[in-house]
């Protein structure tokens, strides 16, 4: 990474750190304020909080959904930091192709995350067990993607790209699937979809799958041309996303 890039990354993390400190200080002030205004004021605040949570629930932002958002935010902060530390590369993907992927993925992410009016019908019955299972699937997907990202090291790139001294990584989760980062990301979004249980999330999951199916095809063509017979052998001995399935 060039010096300007490093400075920019440090600046971003400085902003994140300040925001985090501000949030902690704000929470501390709120706790102190609440203790100083006990009694009827505390009861009123508790009722206001319950009313606020009820409104969130009616809007589709249930406790499970809010917890899943928190997991996603933590993962996004890690991914941003990892991307800032990635080595430089020359992209082998056109801006048009990259734009299609980002448009599909972003639209899918928004649909998964946001309760869209008209798409609030449930395709899964509401169940606390399904919500908990969905959170576990989301967390497992995040951990798997992080494991794959760390195993890939300097060979990682957000776009289909030409890396200096690029290697074909077959260790860690790459022993089981060829695209474990995408396995983890799709698992994460599957968990989010299960927690929501609403049609908008299912529609978003379909778009996210389409985005990564397209990107996998591009990467397979690129890696096949780069590594030749070695990649063909790897492709014949592993699955793309799900071990033993696909």
N, C-alpha and C positions, 0 to 999 in steps of 0.2 A: 504494500500500500504506500502511495506517495505521501510526503509530509503534509500537503494540504488536506488530503483525505483523512489522515490521522487526526489533524487538528479539528476537522469537521466532525469526526466521530466523537472526539473528546468533548466538543461543544454540545453535541446532542445529548450525551450522557450526563453532562453537567446540568443541562436543562431538566432531564429526567430526575436527577438527584435532587435538585432544588424543589421540583414539584412533589417528590416523595417526602422530603423533609417538611414542606408546607402542609401536606396532607396529614402527616403525623402530628405536627404542631396544632393544626386545626382540630384534629380529633381530641388531643389532650385538652385544649381549651374548652371544647364541647363537654368533655367529661367533668371538668372542674366547674363549669357553669351549671351543669345539671345538678351537681352535688350542693352547690350554693343555693339553688332554688328548689329545694326538696318540698315535699308535701303536695299541696294542690297544684302547684306549677309542674311538679314532676308527673303527677297523674295526668295533667292536661297534655304534656309532651308525649307521654306514653300513648294516650289516645290518638294524638296527632300522628304518631309514628304508625300505629295500627291502621289508621285511615289511609295513610300514604301507601303502606304495603298492600292494602286491599285494592287501591286504585292501580298499583303496579300489576297485581294479579289479574285484574279485569282487562288490562291492556295487553296481557300476554307475557309480562316480565315476572314470571314466578320466581320463587326462591331458588329453584333448581336452575332456571335460566340464568339468574344473576350469578350463581356460583360458577356456572359454565363460562360466563363472560370473564370472570376473574381468572380462571385457568387460562383462557385464551389471551388475556392481557399479559400475564406472566410469560407465556410462551412467546408472544410477539416481541416483548422486550429482549428476551434472550436471542431470538432470531435476528433482530436488528443489530445487536452487538456482534453476533457471529458474522453477519454479512459485512459489517464495517471492517472486520479483521481479515476478510477473504483476500486472496491474492488477485492481482490484476489479470485480466484476460481480454482476448479479442473475440467478440461475439461472432458466432457462425449462423445466427438467426436474424432474419430481417426485422426491421422495426414493425412492419405490417404484421408479421407472424407473431412477434412478441406482443403486439397490441391486441391481437385476437385472443391470445391466452389470458392476458390481464383482464380484458373485458368480460370474458366468460367466467373466469375465476372470481372476479370482484362482484359481478352480478349474482353469482351463486352464493358467495359469502353473505352478501346483504340479505338475500332471501332466507338463508338459514338463520340469520341472527335477528332479523326484524319481523315482528308480527304485522303482516301486511293486511289491511282491511280487505275483506272479500276472500282471503285465503286463510282464515282463522279456523276453519273446520278441522276436526281432529281425524287423522288417519290411524292413530294409535290410541287406545283407551288410556285415560289418565290413571296412572298407578305410581305410587311412591317407589315401588320396586323397579319399575322401568326407568324412573328418573335416576335412581341411584346407580342402576346398571349403565345408563347412558353416561353418567359422570365418570364411572370407572373406565368405560370404553374411550371416552375423550382423553382422560389422563394417560391411559395406556398408549393411545395413538401419539400423544405429545412426547412421551418418554421414548417411544420407538423412533420417532423422527429425530429427536435430539441424539440418540445413540447413532443413528445412521449419519447424521451431519458430522458428528465428531469422528466417526470412522472414515468418512470421506476426506476430512482435513482440507488441504490446499486444493484438492481436485474439485471442490464444490463451486458451483456457479448458479445464480438464479435463472439465467438464460442458457440456451444451448450455446456453448462457447468453446473456443480454442484455448486450452490452457498450456502454459509452458511446462514441458516435461510431464505431461499428463500420464497417469497410470490407470490401469484397469483394477479397481479395488474389488477384492473378493473376500475380504475379511469382515468380521462383525456380522451385522444383519445382512450384508451382501452375500453371505454364504447361503441364505435362504431365498431371497428375492433380489431381482436386479434393480428395483427402484424402491428401496425401503423408506426413503424420505416421503415419497408419495403414498406409500402404504400407511405411514404414520399420519400424514395430513388427512387422508381420506378417512382413516379411523377416527381422527379427532372430529371431523365434520359429521361422521356417522353418529358419534356420541352426542354432539350438539342437536342433531336431528331427533334422536331418541328422547332427549330431555324436553325438547319443544313438543314433539308429537303432533304438530300442526302441518297443514298442507303446504304452507309457504316454505317450511323447512325442507320438506320432501322435494319440492320443486327446485330449491336451491341446491340440494344434494345432487340432483340429476345434472344440473349445470356444472357443478364442481367436477363431477365424474367425467363429463364430456371434455372439460378443459384439460384435465390431466391425462385422459385417454389420448387426446390429440398430441399433447406434449411428449408422452411416452413414445409414440410413433416417430416423432421427429428425432428424439434422442437415440432411439434404437438405430435409425438410419445413419445418424452421425457417428455413433460409436462403432457400428459395423464397418463403416468406411475407414475409421481411424485405426481400429485394432484387428480388422480382418478375421482370419481363421480363429484367433484367440477368442474374439467376442462371439463368433458363431458357436464355438464349443461351450462357452459360458451360457449363451442363450438356450442351447439345447438341454443344458443340465439344471436349469433353474426356471422358476416362474417369474412373471413380471411384478405382480403385486401381492398375491395371496399364495403362500406355499401350498403346492399340490393342487391348486385350483386354476389360477390364471396369472 
